Amino acid sequence: MSNLTKIAVLGAGSWGTVLADLLVNNGHQVDLWGNSAEMAAEINEQHTNRHYLPEFQINPAVHATLDLKETLTDAEAVLFVLPTAAIRPVAQQLVPVLAELKTQPILISATKGLELESHDRISQIMADVFPKEIADGLVIFSGPSHAENVATHDLTSLTVASQKMANARWVQKIFMNNYFRLYTNDDMLGVELGGALKNVIAIGAGMLHGLGYGDNAKAALMTRGLAEISRLGVKMGANPLTFMGLSGIGDLIVTCTSVNSRNWRCGNALGEGQPLAEVLANMGMVVEGVGTAEAVHELSQQMAVEMPISEAIYQVLYEEADLRAEITKLMHRDARNEAEFEN
């Protein structure tokens, strides 16, 4: 691969924009693909993306386009930074274009979520859509990171996971700089589950804040939420140590404690009494945890894994359960031994 690497970044939201800017600042060539002609023009002409990042000045070398073939031409890697619901349809658009171009770029996913009906992780979607020789090299990009903080060069550490460690190390190399550090991991399953399931717990953390609860409640929720994530992950075959790392507890901490988290903001508004439909309409961006809560509800039942906090959040989101009543139920569950992993 050449020293000047072209990366195709799919998704011109806040995270996609910041990662495109970072890669250009690291000396690489980037085409940033989106579906808004107005936004592409703004990025190319004014070097801003005010809808998502009002104060951020984008490197002028970032090139935004609506042309998928242009984006993929000569790209050595394709970075997906899209809502989970968009991954499959956009991936399906890529297959014929890559076949026409006769290229097999490294696929990278920075999306955190589970597909609703299938409960598929991003790696499973990619395996369904792409030829095996491309899908097997997928790299999952996850960990504690808000675009707003990376935009200001806040010190950030993430995980890159792949079945092909050479790909993970290559991604690690092209992204790392003096404020952005990556660690490799071969547990794709655990990294994906940690990144997706923490969004549900973050909605719960926001709910507690909206109701007026304090730090004790937040700490309890995060700790027991991590226990739930780990239970499901280990039952599905993940390495339990992954949930102690950046894509597990690290991502959980930042998402449960920051106003930059859409999931936290959604939960906070619900805790203050706003209806879910109104909250989602006003957010302006996808709240992954809402859809993931439904997927986790169904997945935990299929796997026979007890996840009381996630279930309570699901009941509030989808069954119009009273939030305070659900908290009371959680606090009055049968007494348990903390070390009992199945509880």
C-alpha positions as CSV (number, residue, x, y, z in Angstrom):
1,M,0.0,0.0,0.0
2,S,1.2,3.5,-0.8
3,N,2.3,6.0,1.9
4,L,-0.4,8.4,0.7
5,T,-3.5,6.4,1.5
6,K,-7.0,7.2,0.1
7,I,-9.8,6.5,2.5
8,A,-13.5,6.6,1.6
9,V,-15.5,7.8,4.5
10,L,-19.2,7.0,4.3
11,G,-21.3,9.3,6.4
12,A,-21.0,13.1,6.8
13,G,-22.4,13.3,10.3
14,S,-20.4,14.6,13.2
15,W,-18.2,11.5,13.7
16,G,-17.6,10.9,10.0
17,T,-16.7,14.6,9.5
18,V,-14.2,14.6,12.4
19,L,-12.6,11.3,11.4
20,A,-12.3,12.5,7.8
21,D,-10.6,15.6,9.1
22,L,-8.3,13.6,11.3
23,L,-7.2,11.4,8.5
24,V,-6.4,14.3,6.2
25,N,-4.5,15.9,9.0
26,N,-2.5,12.7,9.3
27,G,-1.5,13.0,5.7
28,H,-4.0,10.9,3.9
29,Q,-6.5,11.6,1.1
30,V,-10.2,11.5,2.0
31,D,-13.4,11.5,0.0
32,L,-16.4,12.1,2.4
33,W,-19.6,10.6,1.0
34,G,-23.1,11.8,2.1
35,N,-26.6,12.2,0.7
36,S,-27.0,15.9,1.1
37,A,-25.9,18.2,-1.8
38,E,-26.2,21.2,0.4
39,M,-24.0,19.7,3.1
40,A,-21.4,18.6,0.6
41,A,-21.3,22.1,-0.9
42,E,-20.8,23.6,2.5
43,I,-18.0,21.2,3.4
44,N,-16.2,21.8,0.1
45,E,-16.7,25.6,-0.1
46,Q,-16.9,26.8,3.5
47,H,-15.1,23.9,5.1
48,T,-17.8,23.6,7.8
49,N,-20.6,21.2,8.8
50,R,-22.6,23.5,11.0
51,H,-25.6,21.2,11.4
52,Y,-23.5,18.7,13.3
53,L,-20.4,20.7,14.4
54,P,-21.2,24.4,14.6
55,E,-17.8,25.5,15.7
56,F,-15.6,23.1,13.8
57,Q,-13.4,24.2,10.9
58,I,-12.7,21.3,8.5
59,N,-9.4,20.8,6.7
60,P,-9.9,22.2,3.2
61,A,-8.4,19.0,1.8
62,V,-11.5,17.0,2.9
63,H,-13.5,16.4,-0.3
64,A,-17.2,15.8,0.1
65,T,-19.2,14.1,-2.7
66,L,-22.5,12.4,-3.4
67,D,-20.9,10.2,-6.1
68,L,-20.3,6.7,-4.6
69,K,-18.1,5.6,-7.5
70,E,-15.9,8.6,-7.1
71,T,-15.6,8.0,-3.4
72,L,-14.5,4.4,-3.9
73,T,-12.1,4.9,-6.8
74,D,-8.6,4.2,-5.6
75,A,-9.7,3.8,-2.0
76,E,-7.6,1.5,0.0
77,A,-10.1,1.5,2.9
78,V,-13.8,2.2,3.3
79,L,-14.8,3.7,6.7
80,F,-18.5,3.3,7.5
81,V,-19.8,6.0,9.8
82,L,-23.5,5.6,9.3
83,P,-26.5,4.8,11.5
84,T,-27.0,1.0,12.0
85,A,-30.2,1.0,9.9
86,A,-28.3,2.4,6.9
87,I,-25.4,0.0,7.0
88,R,-27.0,-2.9,5.0
89,P,-28.6,-0.8,2.2
90,V,-25.4,1.3,1.7
91,A,-23.2,-1.8,1.8
92,Q,-25.4,-3.3,-0.9
93,Q,-24.8,-0.3,-3.1
94,L,-21.1,-0.7,-2.7
95,V,-20.9,-4.3,-4.0
96,P,-21.5,-3.7,-7.7
97,V,-19.3,-0.6,-7.6
98,L,-16.4,-2.4,-6.1
99,A,-16.9,-5.2,-8.6
100,E,-16.8,-2.7,-11.4
101,L,-13.6,-1.1,-10.0
102,K,-12.1,-4.5,-9.3
103,T,-10.9,-3.5,-5.9
104,Q,-11.0,-5.1,-2.5
105,P,-10.5,-2.3,0.1
106,I,-10.3,-2.9,3.8
107,L,-13.7,-2.3,5.4
108,I,-13.8,-0.4,8.7
109,S,-16.9,0.2,10.8
110,A,-17.2,3.0,13.3
111,T,-21.0,2.2,13.8
112,K,-22.3,1.0,17.1
113,G,-25.6,-0.8,17.1
114,L,-27.6,-4.0,16.4
115,E,-29.8,-4.3,13.4
116,L,-33.4,-4.4,14.5
117,E,-35.2,-7.4,13.1
118,S,-32.2,-9.6,12.6
119,H,-30.3,-8.5,15.7
120,D,-27.2,-8.7,13.5
121,R,-24.0,-7.0,14.5
122,I,-22.2,-4.9,11.9
123,S,-19.8,-7.7,11.1
124,Q,-22.7,-10.1,10.4
125,I,-24.3,-7.6,8.1
126,M,-21.0,-7.2,6.2
127,A,-20.7,-11.0,5.9
128,D,-24.2,-11.2,4.5
129,V,-23.5,-8.5,1.9
130,F,-19.9,-8.6,0.8
131,P,-17.8,-11.4,-0.7
132,K,-16.0,-13.4,1.9
133,E,-12.6,-12.2,0.9
134,I,-13.6,-8.6,1.7
135,A,-15.9,-9.2,4.7
136,D,-13.3,-11.4,6.5
137,G,-11.0,-8.4,6.7
138,L,-13.4,-6.1,8.4
139,V,-12.0,-3.9,11.2
140,I,-14.3,-2.7,14.0
141,F,-13.5,0.7,15.4
142,S,-14.9,1.4,18.8
143,G,-14.3,3.0,22.2
144,P,-14.9,6.1,24.3
145,S,-15.1,8.9,21.8
146,H,-17.4,11.9,21.2
147,A,-16.8,13.7,17.9
148,E,-17.0,17.1,19.7
149,N,-14.0,16.1,21.9
150,V,-11.9,14.7,19.1
151,A,-12.6,17.9,17.1
152,T,-10.8,19.8,19.9
153,H,-8.0,17.3,20.0
154,D,-8.9,15.9,23.4
155,L,-6.8,12.9,24.2
156,T,-8.6,9.8,22.9
157,S,-8.0,6.1,23.0
158,L,-10.0,3.5,21.0
159,T,-10.0,-0.2,20.1
160,V,-9.7,-1.7,16.6
161,A,-10.7,-5.3,16.3
162,S,-10.4,-7.7,13.4
163,Q,-10.1,-11.4,12.5
164,K,-7.1,-10.2,10.5
165,M,-4.7,-8.5,12.8
166,A,-2.6,-7.2,10.0
167,N,-5.7,-5.1,9.0
168,A,-6.2,-3.9,12.6
169,R,-2.6,-2.9,12.8
170,W,-2.8,-1.0,9.5
171,V,-5.9,0.9,10.7
172,Q,-4.1,1.6,13.9
173,K,-1.2,3.1,12.0
174,I,-3.1,5.4,9.7
175,F,-5.3,6.9,12.5
176,M,-2.8,7.3,15.4
177,N,-1.3,10.7,16.2
178,N,-0.4,12.8,19.2
179,Y,-4.0,13.0,20.5
180,F,-5.6,9.8,19.0
181,R,-4.3,6.4,20.1
182,L,-5.6,3.0,19.1
183,Y,-5.2,-0.5,20.6
184,T,-5.7,-3.7,18.6
185,N,-8.0,-6.5,19.8
186,D,-9.0,-9.9,18.1
187,D,-12.4,-10.1,20.0
188,M,-14.7,-8.6,17.4
189,L,-17.8,-10.0,19.1
190,G,-17.1,-8.4,22.4
191,V,-16.0,-5.1,20.9
192,E,-19.2,-4.9,18.9
193,L,-21.5,-5.8,21.7
194,G,-19.9,-3.4,24.1
195,G,-20.2,-0.6,21.7
196,A,-23.9,-1.3,21.0
197,L,-25.2,-2.3,24.4
198,K,-23.7,0.6,26.3
199,N,-26.1,2.9,24.4
200,V,-29.0,1.4,26.2
201,I,-27.5,1.8,29.6
202,A,-26.6,5.5,28.7
203,I,-30.3,6.1,28.1
204,G,-30.9,4.8,31.6
205,A,-28.2,7.1,33.0
206,G,-29.8,10.1,31.3
207,M,-33.2,9.1,32.8
208,L,-31.8,9.0,36.3
209,H,-30.3,12.5,35.8
210,G,-33.6,13.8,34.4
211,L,-35.4,12.5,37.5
212,G,-32.9,14.3,39.8
213,Y,-30.9,11.3,41.0
214,G,-27.2,11.8,41.9
215,D,-23.8,10.2,41.5
216,N,-24.5,7.2,43.6
217,A,-27.4,6.1,41.4
218,K,-25.3,6.8,38.3
219,A,-22.4,4.7,39.5
220,A,-24.8,1.8,40.5
221,L,-26.4,1.9,37.1
222,M,-23.2,1.8,35.2
223,T,-21.7,-1.0,37.3
224,R,-24.7,-3.2,37.1
225,G,-25.2,-2.3,33.5
226,L,-21.7,-3.5,32.7
227,A,-22.6,-6.7,34.5
228,E,-25.5,-7.2,32.1
229,I,-23.5,-6.4,29.0
230,S,-20.8,-8.9,30.1
231,R,-23.4,-11.6,30.9
232,L,-24.9,-11.4,27.4
233,G,-21.5,-11.1,25.7
234,V,-19.9,-14.1,27.5
235,K,-23.0,-16.2,26.8
236,M,-22.6,-15.3,23.1
237,G,-18.9,-16.2,23.2
238,A,-17.1,-13.0,23.8
239,N,-13.9,-12.6,25.9
240,P,-15.0,-11.3,29.3
241,L,-11.8,-9.1,29.5
242,T,-13.0,-7.1,26.5
243,F,-15.7,-5.6,28.6
244,M,-13.0,-4.3,31.0
245,G,-11.4,-2.4,28.2
246,L,-11.9,0.7,26.0
247,S,-14.8,-0.7,24.0
248,G,-16.5,-1.9,27.2
249,I,-16.2,0.0,30.4
250,G,-14.4,2.9,28.6
251,D,-17.2,3.5,26.2
252,L,-19.8,3.0,28.9
253,I,-18.3,5.7,31.1
254,V,-18.1,8.3,28.4
255,T,-21.6,7.6,27.1
256,C,-23.2,7.6,30.5
257,T,-21.6,10.8,31.8
258,S,-21.4,13.2,28.9
259,V,-24.0,15.7,27.6
260,N,-22.4,15.1,24.1
261,S,-24.0,11.6,24.2
262,R,-27.3,11.5,22.2
263,N,-28.4,8.5,24.2
264,W,-27.8,10.3,27.5
265,R,-29.6,13.4,26.3
266,C,-32.5,11.3,25.1
267,G,-32.8,9.6,28.5
268,N,-32.4,12.9,30.3
269,A,-35.3,14.4,28.4
270,L,-37.5,11.3,29.1
271,G,-36.6,11.6,32.8
272,E,-37.8,15.2,32.7
273,G,-41.1,14.0,31.3
274,Q,-40.9,14.6,27.6
275,P,-42.6,12.0,25.3
276,L,-40.2,9.8,23.4
277,A,-41.6,10.8,19.9
278,E,-41.0,14.4,20.8
279,V,-37.5,13.7,22.1
280,L,-36.4,11.8,18.9
281,A,-38.0,14.5,16.6
282,N,-36.0,17.2,18.3
283,M,-32.7,15.3,18.5
284,G,-31.7,15.9,14.9
285,M,-29.5,12.8,14.9
286,V,-30.1,9.0,15.3
287,V,-30.3,7.8,18.9
288,E,-28.9,4.3,18.5
289,G,-29.8,3.1,22.0
290,V,-33.6,3.3,21.3
291,G,-33.5,0.7,18.6
292,T,-30.8,-1.3,20.3
293,A,-33.0,-1.5,23.4
294,E,-35.6,-3.4,21.4
295,A,-33.0,-5.7,19.9
296,V,-31.5,-6.4,23.3
297,H,-34.9,-7.2,24.8
298,E,-35.5,-9.8,22.1
299,L,-31.9,-11.1,22.2
300,S,-31.8,-11.5,26.0
301,Q,-35.0,-13.6,25.8
302,Q,-33.6,-15.8,23.0
303,M,-30.3,-16.3,24.9
304,A,-32.0,-16.7,28.3
305,V,-29.8,-14.0,29.9
306,E,-31.2,-11.9,32.7
307,M,-30.8,-8.2,32.0
308,P,-33.1,-6.3,34.4
309,I,-31.8,-2.8,33.8
310,S,-32.0,-3.1,30.0
311,E,-35.4,-4.7,30.3
312,A,-36.7,-1.8,32.4
313,I,-35.4,0.7,29.9
314,Y,-37.1,-1.3,27.1
315,Q,-40.4,-1.3,29.1
316,V,-40.3,2.5,29.4
317,L,-39.4,3.1,25.7
318,Y,-41.7,0.6,24.1
319,E,-44.4,-0.5,26.6
320,E,-45.2,3.0,28.1
321,A,-44.1,1.7,31.6
322,D,-43.8,4.3,34.3
323,L,-40.1,5.2,34.8
324,R,-40.3,5.6,38.6
325,A,-42.2,2.3,38.9
326,E,-39.5,0.5,36.9
327,I,-36.8,1.9,39.2
328,T,-38.8,0.7,42.3
329,K,-39.0,-2.8,40.8
330,L,-35.3,-2.8,40.2
331,M,-34.5,-1.8,43.8
332,H,-36.9,-4.4,45.2
333,R,-35.6,-7.4,43.3
334,D,-34.5,-10.4,45.4
335,A,-31.3,-9.9,47.2
336,R,-28.3,-11.4,45.4
337,N,-24.6,-12.1,45.7
338,E,-22.6,-9.7,43.5
339,A,-20.3,-12.5,42.4
340,E,-23.1,-14.6,41.0
341,F,-22.5,-14.0,37.3
342,E,-25.8,-15.3,36.2
343,N,-27.8,-12.7,38.2
